[in-house]
Amino acid sequence: MNWSGWGDPDKAVELPDEVRRLLGEVLGVREPARPAAGLGEVRLPDPALPERVRDGLAAIAGDAHVRADDETRIRHTRGKSTPDLLRMRAGDGSDAPDAVVYPGSHDEVVEILRLCSEHRVAVVPFGGGTSVVGGLAPVREGYAGVVALDLSRLNRLVEVDPVSMVAELEPGLRAPQAEDLLAGYGLTLGHFPQSYEYATLGGFAANRSSGQASAGYGRFDDMVVGLTVATPRGTLRLGRAPRSAAGPDLRQVILGSEGAFGVITSLRLRVRPVPTARIQEGWRFESFTAGTAALRRLAQDGRLPAILRLSDETETLIGLARPTEIGAAPAMSGCLAIVGYEGGQDDVADLRKRTAEALTRMGGEYLGTEPGERWAEERFAAPYLRDALLAAGATVETLETACFWSGIPRLYEAVRSALTAALGKPLVMCHISHVYATGASLYFTVATAQTADPVGQWAAAKRAANEAIIEAGGTISHHHGVGRDHLPAYAAEIGELGAEILRAIKERIDPAGILNPGVLIP
Ligand SMILES: Cc1cc2nc3c(=O)[nH]c(=O)nc-3n(C[C@H](O)[C@H](O)[C@H](O)COP(=O)(O)OP(=O)(O)OC[C@H]3O[C@@H](n4cnc5c(N)ncnc54)[C@H](O)[C@@H]3O)c2cc1C
């Protein structure tokens, strides 16, 4: 993973000159005054971990599995939000952990948490490092040091129960590794977020992630049937049955807990057969309003395709533009929807026919499979483009929310207005990509010219957007989580009693408060 950007450095992209020119003309983008810092130029805090804690960690995990060299610390600093990347590009490594430990088993994690509790050392569970909400940058003050707990050695497929269609997997598996292992049994999770190449199963559960095929396969938290969790107080094993009436479901307390309540060391997940047919196609709607109504109809009327995604007018225009065609007439007016089907051949054919009838009735125009295939081919490319845009002097960031269908128009307008007011002349695009019978999520992408303080510039815009989300009745996150970035808005969303309940759980499960301090708990 590129330490100050996204993904495989060999897949880095360059912006065509035409695009740079247009960014300058339309958004006023100018090259940043300073080039990005190199790896050797990143400023790190002096390592603060007490000697006896370092020795204790080495005794538990093995000397080779405790590292404190600069590069390892830098690679475990913060996540991959745009402010995270901007800070790294500016050489700011102030949130680096003092050391990184790589445990090899659940028992080692339990022992590490005991040791760190005893010495008041903060512990940050670290999966793929793709958090976009400040979930990997804990508060340091009041702690003897900060340790990142890299879970990459917990990477086994433990067991498959083909009768129940459940697989037990370890949390450090990245999504493609998990898919490869499951494919050996003809199975899939069907979880394909845009961070698919790097994010881990533990991170998905700890953040209630949602993938691009959520309409068909469900959110990640829908797939979790059981969890093993290491806490400073010992082990929690949750989930004896798919559903239970034995009191509140404690799995739900751990899902979305962002490493603040414990470390997920094993997951039992619902799996599905690998599909034999996959088709993606495009549909056109006259407007975002018309397309939204069509998606709602589908979500309320029966079985859904695996992928359902509707871009607003701006995202449609930008998404379909190609550098070679800039200046030509827009490729399409209205809004583009991508609809994808996965399953057995007959099943897909049947659902496709019924969906096409419904979309046509709702004013949709079939565009063939080309737009869907193009989307599928490029669906993991956007984060690479973000790096190129940051280097060119544009800030590009995303944010997301959700609400009930009746509130969607107001939420959409509120967030767009807040971002536009805060940033002056930004480009604000939006799509719907996760739908339910009762509502949907809105996912915004924003592009603007960087000021001399791009981190402060985005912080102000994000604050305004968050306030607008709460004011308009949306949730502060549909799938990115809370981290540190969303704490004030999350506090407003759950109220003081809600915050007290979270604090009470935290105090009981993690009395020394070492797990990801400052994250999640208002
Ligand atoms: C370019 C990009 C695209 C993205 N697209 C999507 C998307 O489509 N859908 C989506 O849902 N999200 C998306 N995200 C957000 C992110 O990928 C998800 O939140 C993901 O679930 C994080 O997984 P991770 O393994 O990288 O976790 P990390 O970033 O390593 O950790 C995230 C949080 O979870 C905690 N944690 C990690 N592992 C464990 C564990 N085993 N036990 C307890 N706590 C743990 C960490 O302490 C931290 O608080 C995207 C992010 C980026 C940068």
The ligand as an ORCA input file, in Angstrom:
! r2SCAN-3c Opt
* xyz 0 1
  C     -10.792      4.595     -1.007
  C     -11.711      4.069      0.056
  C     -12.910      3.510     -0.299
  C     -13.771      3.023      0.688
  N     -14.935      2.434      0.311
  C     -15.768      1.915      1.247
  C     -16.980      1.271      0.868
  O     -17.302      1.143     -0.312
  N     -17.757      0.769      1.850
  C     -17.402      0.848      3.161
  O     -18.123      0.363      4.009
  N     -16.272      1.484      3.545
  C     -15.445      2.001      2.637
  N     -14.283      2.620      3.019
  C     -13.962      2.733      4.441
  C     -13.119      1.562      4.995
  O     -12.526      0.826      3.974
  C     -13.984      0.674      5.833
  O     -14.366      1.367      7.007
  C     -13.356     -0.650      6.260
  O     -14.334     -1.389      6.944
  C     -12.141     -0.506      7.148
  O     -11.482     -1.752      7.191
  P      -9.931     -1.858      7.552
  O      -9.582     -3.301      7.628
  O      -9.115     -1.046      6.634
  O      -9.917     -1.239      9.007
  P      -8.908     -0.189      9.623
  O      -8.919      1.055      8.842
  O      -7.603     -0.823      9.870
  O      -9.637      0.072     11.005
  C     -10.836      0.768     11.050
  C     -11.364      0.785     12.489
  O     -11.692     -0.528     12.911
  C     -10.900     -0.933     14.004
  N     -10.536     -2.332     13.759
  C      -9.896     -2.854     12.681
  N      -9.792     -4.183     12.816
  C     -10.375     -4.508     13.990
  C     -10.567     -5.734     14.695
  N     -10.161     -6.899     14.213
  N     -11.191     -5.679     15.893
  C     -11.629     -4.514     16.415
  N     -11.467     -3.338     15.793
  C     -10.846     -3.339     14.591
  C      -9.715      0.018     14.006
  O      -9.168      0.199     15.285
  C     -10.339      1.294     13.472
  O     -10.997      1.997     14.473
  C     -13.409      3.121      2.047
  C     -12.180      3.684      2.392
  C     -11.335      4.161      1.405
  C     -10.012      4.749      1.790
*
